[in-house]
Amino acid sequence: MGKDAYKHIGISDRRTIEHGLNEGLPLAEIARRTGFEVSSIRREIIRNRRDDGPSSSRNKDKNQCAYLKSCIIRGLCENGCTKRLCRVCQYPCHTICSEFRPRTCRTTEKAPFVCNACGRYAHCTVTRYKYSAESANATARRRAAESREGVDLTEEEMSLLIECVREGIRKGQSIHHIFETHDLPVCERTFYRYVEEEKVPILSIELAKKVRYKKRKKKKAVHEGGFYTGHEWEDFLELPEEERAIVTEGDTVLGPKRSSRCILTLHRKDLHFQIYMLLGAKTKEAVKDALDWLEVCCGGPDAFKELFGIIIFDRGSEFDDIDGMERSCKDPFLKRCAVYFADPSRPDQKGACEKNHVELRKLLPKGTSFDAMTPYELAEICSHVNSTIRKGCGNATPFALAKMVFPQELFENLGLREIPPQDVIGAPNILYRG
């Protein structure tokens, strides 16, 4: 038997699973090392693996049809072309072909179900999956929290609550009176919370007393004294000048209020080079996962430290996981970077990053939603921004400067490419329509 049947997989177990997958070990050996059953390890990997999508490397076939190499169908498009095979045409034949079957990978369909140990990961155009201990732990915790949301009532109890409240309101009774004269399954305060969260089909406007009060604004969480000790602007200024010369400035760019997704921007100041990464939410977990992904793209903590060894953020809540941002995702005992924070209300302390958001906003104006954006589209936007000639670069492009420092593998892993000067786009709604 494995571990206690009631014991959940924890972060240390997930790190053991990740290391085993990186080494290419069979699931049985990983199960032996963790003490869980093989079925539990298999379920953990499939449920909490990260979908990285297909590679956006250049010169790779983006047609996802399983019959790509053998298909002989012609004339699918409206142009009526019968001379060329549809699979070699620029028209997306998979959108209209009845024979289309998506390509799959045997590595992700069967054990180990992820691409951690696959050498073709950087260039594979089939949907790729990675298992990261930190990402898997965040996903599992989020799923557990969501499972506890909702109304803790049976269908009969909910019907009784709604019926009694509506009958009392119809008679002009107060909510307090209704709850004092009926044996209801929840208390008065819980009922008001259900109404506020729209979990019961009763509107606030129906409650005479409630409409007189405005919803109180929640105070922003304030960190305890010493939270930023060792990571403040003064600490950054104490670093040697040669270290402060190679600094990366980070921030987030938001969409409209209704949009949950945002963009993490990293600006290598000395190169004027920007990296954009799409976040599922403006949270510290999402930021940490993005930096983990960037470390993988760099090739490990040593390469990450050389390229992005010092990062300056503002004091937004999405950058609160200082230890998680600094710690390597490959080895929790290694430090991949040092994180510092600008003083409150001092955006000028990372002004280069703030100023270069102007270049991003040329392509993604304020109000643009990122909910439908793909990593490939964002990488294309990033490529155009970094291929624009800048006076500050000596009339060169940030891409030209970055190529002298960054390895080519990093550009390929991030899906970035250098755009010819005559093809650079700097106008909105051309590369992406949100």
KOLKOL-89336 format. One line per 8 residues: their letters; for each residue x, y, z of C-alpha. Coordinates in Angstrom, 3 decimals, decimal comma. Example, Ala and Ser with C-alpha at 12.3 -4.5 7.8 and 13.67 -1.06 7.14 Angstrom:
BEGIN
as) 12,300 -4,500 7,800 | 13,670 -1,060 7,140
END
This chain:
BEGIN
mgkdaykh) 0,000 0,000 0,000 | 1,071 3,601 -0,539 | 0,716 6,512 1,786 | -2,296 7,072 3,990 | -5,313 6,839 1,718 | -6,610 10,112 3,116 | -3,365 12,033 2,609 | -3,291 14,596 -0,188
igisdrrt) -0,380 15,157 -2,542 | 1,599 18,148 -1,230 | 4,115 20,556 -2,730 | 7,114 18,393 -1,746 | 5,491 15,374 -3,440 | 4,805 17,459 -6,524 | 8,451 18,544 -6,690 | 9,462 14,884 -6,543
iehglneg) 7,023 14,141 -9,388 | 8,412 17,041 -11,457 | 12,024 15,939 -10,953 | 11,102 12,369 -11,901 | 9,334 13,524 -15,082 | 12,299 15,740 -15,994 | 14,570 12,696 -15,652 | 12,243 10,582 -17,816
lplaeiar) 11,477 8,081 -15,058 | 8,483 5,710 -15,438 | 5,408 6,476 -13,376 | 5,947 3,358 -11,301 | 9,335 4,642 -10,124 | 7,888 8,094 -9,369 | 5,095 6,407 -7,401 | 7,686 4,430 -5,415
rtgfevss) 9,617 7,607 -4,580 | 6,538 9,504 -3,443 | 4,776 6,604 -1,715 | 1,535 7,045 -3,652 | -0,187 4,599 -5,981 | 0,609 4,770 -9,700 | -3,040 5,645 -10,412 | -2,783 8,636 -8,057
irreiirn) 0,370 9,876 -9,807 | -1,279 9,444 -13,214 | -4,375 11,351 -12,087 | -2,257 14,126 -10,517 | -0,264 14,654 -13,724 | -3,290 14,725 -16,042 | -5,395 16,988 -13,788 | -2,682 19,528 -12,968
rrddgpss) -0,409 19,603 -16,000 | 0,013 22,956 -17,738 | -1,190 23,450 -21,308 | 1,564 25,372 -23,153 | -0,088 25,095 -26,562 | 1,865 24,372 -29,762 | 5,243 25,973 -30,451 | 5,146 29,138 -32,520
srnkdknq) 8,663 28,621 -33,906 | 9,330 29,866 -37,400 | 9,372 27,544 -40,405 | 7,119 25,060 -38,637 | 3,921 23,716 -40,163 | 0,960 25,134 -38,227 | -1,613 22,822 -39,879 | -2,817 20,562 -37,086
caylksci) -4,391 17,842 -39,264 | -3,337 14,241 -38,600 | -3,520 13,492 -42,360 | -1,252 16,404 -43,312 | 1,471 14,337 -44,994 | -0,829 12,061 -47,005 | -3,834 14,269 -47,810 | -4,611 14,688 -51,529
irglceng) -7,808 16,760 -51,253 | -8,084 19,742 -53,623 | -10,557 22,530 -54,279 | -11,980 23,110 -50,804 | -11,726 26,901 -50,754 | -14,056 29,398 -52,419 | -11,438 30,164 -55,076 | -12,159 26,815 -56,683
ctkrlcrv) -8,477 25,978 -56,981 | -7,978 22,394 -58,215 | -4,314 22,512 -59,172 | -2,767 22,750 -55,700 | -3,272 20,461 -52,745 | -5,282 22,174 -50,007 | -2,724 21,173 -47,378 | -0,004 23,345 -48,983
cqypchti) -2,277 26,346 -49,514 | -2,316 29,380 -47,225 | -6,072 28,960 -46,743 | -6,870 27,279 -43,376 | -8,305 24,120 -44,888 | -8,928 22,508 -41,491 | -11,784 24,947 -40,885 | -13,858 23,602 -43,778
csefrprt) -12,598 20,062 -44,358 | -14,885 17,255 -43,154 | -11,925 14,846 -43,046 | -9,959 16,944 -40,560 | -8,652 15,080 -37,537 | -6,415 16,878 -35,018 | -2,841 15,691 -34,624 | -1,948 14,177 -31,278
crttekap) 1,271 13,170 -29,554 | 1,840 9,697 -28,122 | 3,918 11,208 -25,324 | 0,977 13,199 -23,950 | -1,748 10,649 -24,815 | -0,048 7,903 -22,806 | 2,380 7,852 -19,894 | 4,082 10,136 -18,933
fvcnacgr) 1,330 12,453 -20,354 | 3,692 15,482 -20,371 | 6,653 16,788 -22,371 | 9,064 17,450 -19,468 | 11,767 15,118 -20,796 | 11,041 15,567 -24,510 | 13,914 16,986 -26,556 | 11,571 18,312 -29,246
yahctvtr) 9,568 20,454 -26,832 | 10,871 23,836 -28,037 | 9,919 23,190 -31,676 | 6,935 20,830 -31,419 | 3,809 22,180 -33,135 | 1,415 19,734 -31,427 | -0,231 20,866 -28,179 | 2,415 20,546 -25,435
ykysaesa) 1,938 19,860 -21,747 | 4,378 20,516 -18,921 | 4,191 19,467 -15,278 | 5,480 22,120 -12,905 | 5,253 21,517 -9,160 | 4,469 25,141 -8,358 | 1,895 25,490 -11,127 | 0,275 22,138 -10,255
natarrra) 0,065 23,091 -6,581 | -1,596 26,415 -7,439 | -4,066 24,678 -9,756 | -4,958 22,075 -7,124 | -5,484 24,700 -4,431 | -7,635 26,805 -6,733 | -9,771 23,775 -7,614 | -10,207 22,929 -3,927
aesregvd) -11,296 26,503 -3,161 | -13,787 26,526 -6,034 | -15,300 23,246 -4,862 | -16,163 24,883 -1,543 | -17,924 27,824 -3,157 | -21,675 28,064 -3,570 | -24,697 27,767 -1,298 | -24,637 25,169 1,471
lteeemsl) -28,329 24,314 1,124 | -30,342 21,498 -0,323 | -32,877 22,212 -3,046 | -35,746 21,868 -0,528 | -34,092 24,251 1,960 | -33,470 26,822 -0,756 | -37,123 26,627 -1,902 | -38,323 27,111 1,700
liecvreg) -36,048 30,136 2,193 | -37,164 31,864 -1,032 | -40,852 31,118 -0,456 | -40,885 32,472 3,126 | -38,891 35,603 2,299 | -40,965 36,483 -0,771 | -44,228 35,914 1,087 | -43,047 38,164 3,917
irkgqsih) -41,875 40,889 1,522 | -45,248 40,767 -0,261 | -46,907 41,509 3,081 | -44,524 44,392 3,772 | -42,633 42,588 6,543 | -38,982 43,369 7,297 | -36,322 40,730 6,734 | -35,583 40,696 10,453
hifethdl) -39,261 40,053 11,184 | -39,375 37,228 8,651 | -36,336 35,479 10,145 | -37,604 35,923 13,692 | -40,993 34,358 12,892 | -39,803 31,441 10,743 | -37,421 28,573 11,332 | -35,238 29,092 8,255
pvcertfy) -32,126 27,062 7,340 | -29,758 30,089 7,418 | -29,391 33,185 9,562 | -30,347 36,710 8,520 | -26,752 37,772 7,878 | -26,049 34,750 5,671 | -29,176 35,510 3,670 | -27,988 39,067 2,981
ryveeekv) -24,628 37,663 1,852 | -26,386 35,279 -0,543 | -28,304 38,230 -2,019 | -25,112 40,287 -2,356 | -23,377 37,420 -4,169 | -26,487 36,772 -6,322 | -26,819 33,213 -5,057 | -30,561 33,502 -4,439
pilsiela) -33,122 34,761 -6,999 | -34,028 37,829 -4,915 | -32,804 41,267 -5,944 | -31,430 43,856 -3,541 | -34,101 46,269 -4,795 | -36,741 44,025 -3,226 | -35,238 44,531 0,233 | -36,492 47,884 1,525
kkvrykkr) -33,717 48,439 4,065 | -30,827 47,216 1,974 | -31,293 49,699 -0,879 | -30,604 52,612 1,475 | -26,996 51,597 1,982 | -24,090 51,720 -0,419 | -21,760 48,786 -0,569 | -18,767 49,551 1,615
kkkkavhe) -15,421 49,599 -0,118 | -12,986 47,058 1,189 | -9,707 48,481 2,404 | -6,685 47,313 0,510 | -4,541 44,879 2,398 | -1,530 46,619 3,902 | 1,609 44,590 4,429 | 3,049 44,359 7,887
ggfytghe) 6,163 46,347 8,642 | 9,287 44,736 7,252 | 7,574 42,977 4,330 | 9,881 44,661 1,804 | 12,986 44,634 4,020 | 16,021 43,891 1,873 | 14,056 44,501 -1,336 | 13,418 48,259 -1,219
wedflelp) 14,701 50,937 -3,579 | 17,421 51,949 -1,117 | 18,651 48,342 -1,085 | 18,812 48,390 -4,873 | 20,884 51,595 -4,843 | 23,431 49,922 -2,564 | 24,281 47,400 -5,301 | 27,487 47,964 -7,309
eeeraivt) 27,014 50,252 -10,294 | 27,913 47,516 -12,783 | 25,080 45,336 -11,419 | 22,556 48,195 -11,488 | 23,438 48,827 -15,143 | 21,934 45,452 -16,153 | 18,439 45,580 -14,709 | 15,019 44,393 -15,837
egdtvlgp) 11,904 46,419 -15,021 | 8,560 44,625 -14,727 | 4,916 45,651 -14,673 | 1,449 44,477 -15,726 | -0,764 45,921 -18,473 | -4,481 45,546 -17,875 | -7,466 45,212 -20,187 | -10,947 46,584 -19,457
krssrcil) -12,548 45,966 -16,058 | -14,585 43,063 -17,361 | -11,421 41,298 -18,560 | -9,603 39,013 -16,129 | -6,488 38,427 -18,209 | -3,544 40,809 -18,315 | -0,016 41,052 -19,725 | 3,208 40,827 -17,732
tlhrkdlh) 5,887 43,046 -19,287 | 9,610 42,657 -18,634 | 11,853 45,421 -19,986 | 15,605 44,809 -20,170 | 16,616 48,437 -19,694 | 20,101 48,443 -21,251 | 18,828 46,711 -24,407 | 15,440 48,515 -24,645
fqiymllg) 14,102 44,976 -25,219 | 10,649 43,942 -23,988 | 9,144 40,532 -23,255 | 5,375 40,116 -22,988 | 3,711 37,155 -21,270 | -0,034 36,538 -21,077 | -1,395 35,986 -17,559 | -4,692 34,258 -16,840
aktkeavk) -5,280 36,643 -13,937 | -3,571 39,511 -12,139 | -2,366 37,346 -9,255 | 0,932 36,561 -7,600 | 0,516 32,900 -8,596 | 0,182 33,857 -12,271 | 3,270 36,101 -12,127 | 5,341 33,370 -10,492
daldwlev) 4,206 30,799 -13,077 | 5,175 33,220 -15,866 | 8,681 33,669 -14,432 | 8,936 29,871 -14,055 | 8,086 29,557 -17,743 | 10,679 32,204 -18,655 | 13,297 30,292 -16,670 | 12,471 27,168 -18,697
ccggpdaf) 12,782 29,186 -21,913 | 16,192 30,478 -20,780 | 17,428 26,962 -20,138 | 17,720 27,009 -16,350 | 18,363 29,192 -13,296 | 21,961 30,059 -14,227 | 20,964 31,411 -17,645 | 17,985 33,239 -16,118
kelfgiii) 20,245 34,855 -13,523 | 22,667 35,998 -16,201 | 19,927 37,556 -18,353 | 17,385 38,721 -15,741 | 19,373 38,668 -12,491 | 17,870 41,883 -11,073 | 14,194 42,770 -11,538 | 12,376 45,884 -10,281
fdrgsefd) 8,600 45,851 -9,799 | 6,093 48,254 -8,306 | 4,254 47,336 -5,114 | 1,204 45,784 -6,746 | -0,323 42,759 -5,045 | 0,523 40,571 -8,056 | 4,222 40,866 -7,077 | 3,762 39,861 -3,426
didgmers) 5,339 36,387 -3,714 | 8,917 37,614 -3,377 | 10,361 34,230 -2,458 | 8,494 32,466 -5,261 | 9,706 34,984 -7,866 | 13,317 34,720 -6,718 | 13,435 30,924 -6,255 | 14,235 28,633 -9,180
ckdpflkr) 11,453 26,352 -10,362 | 14,072 23,719 -11,215 | 15,742 23,630 -7,815 | 13,968 25,273 -4,848 | 17,343 25,714 -3,141 | 18,706 27,907 -5,949 | 18,051 31,626 -6,349 | 17,477 32,693 -9,935
cavyfadp) 17,193 36,467 -9,432 | 16,985 39,319 -6,927 | 13,716 41,281 -6,784 | 13,451 44,925 -5,707 | 10,518 47,315 -5,476 | 10,113 50,952 -6,400 | 8,907 53,324 -3,709 | 5,154 54,029 -3,513
srpdqkga) 3,969 56,684 -6,006 | 7,364 56,700 -7,735 | 6,834 55,212 -11,205 | 9,886 57,207 -12,357 | 12,110 54,728 -10,509 | 11,258 52,237 -13,259 | 10,440 54,853 -15,866 | 11,890 52,969 -18,841
ceknhvel) 9,310 50,208 -18,435 | 6,457 52,705 -17,980 | 7,547 54,696 -21,034 | 7,817 51,651 -23,254 | 4,239 50,692 -22,474 | 3,480 53,413 -25,028 | 4,859 51,120 -27,740 | 2,586 48,296 -26,623
rkllpkgt) -0,447 50,593 -26,457 | 0,100 51,578 -30,092 | -0,927 48,023 -30,992 | -3,233 47,327 -28,036 | -5,029 50,577 -27,124 | -6,588 51,011 -23,701 | -9,881 49,174 -23,494 | -8,659 46,216 -25,574
sfdamtpy) -9,695 42,888 -24,069 | -7,061 40,146 -23,849 | -9,520 37,333 -23,084 | -9,429 35,918 -26,622 | -5,719 36,553 -27,204 | -3,370 33,624 -27,776 | 0,311 33,453 -26,747 | 1,197 33,309 -30,454
elaeicsh) -0,598 36,602 -31,144 | 1,095 38,295 -28,191 | 4,492 36,979 -29,334 | 3,853 38,463 -32,778 | 2,977 41,827 -31,214 | 6,144 41,656 -29,102 | 8,191 40,924 -32,228 | 6,881 44,041 -33,992
vnstirkg) 7,478 46,262 -30,944 | 11,083 45,059 -30,639 | 11,733 45,416 -34,377 | 10,978 49,157 -34,368 | 14,019 51,393 -34,872 | 14,716 53,506 -31,774 | 16,840 56,613 -31,419 | 17,855 55,422 -27,944
cgnatpfa) 19,318 52,281 -29,526 | 21,558 54,303 -31,827 | 19,013 54,050 -34,644 | 19,034 50,267 -34,280 | 16,228 48,024 -33,043 | 15,953 46,449 -29,588 | 15,965 43,093 -31,355 | 19,375 43,861 -32,910
lakmvfpq) 20,811 44,678 -29,474 | 19,177 41,685 -27,810 | 20,642 39,261 -30,376 | 24,116 40,188 -29,122 | 23,189 39,107 -25,572 | 20,294 36,637 -25,628 | 20,716 33,117 -27,062 | 18,745 32,261 -30,187
elfenlgl) 17,055 29,453 -28,272 | 15,342 31,998 -25,995 | 13,785 33,831 -28,964 | 12,557 30,536 -30,426 | 11,086 29,339 -27,126 | 9,233 32,641 -26,679 | 8,032 32,599 -30,309 | 9,784 35,899 -31,125
reippqdv) 11,163 36,794 -34,534 | 12,868 39,809 -36,049 | 10,519 41,661 -38,429 | 12,024 43,291 -41,559 | 11,877 47,123 -41,231 | 9,443 47,513 -44,132 | 7,015 45,011 -42,550 | 6,909 46,458 -39,018
igapnily) 3,368 47,325 -37,876 | 2,700 50,018 -35,298 | -1,035 50,606 -35,740 | -3,882 49,118 -33,669 | -6,370 46,435 -34,785 | -4,057 44,942 -37,408 | -2,202 42,203 -35,523 | -4,996 41,604 -33,030
rg) -8,644 42,599 -32,674 | -9,845 42,249 -29,104
END
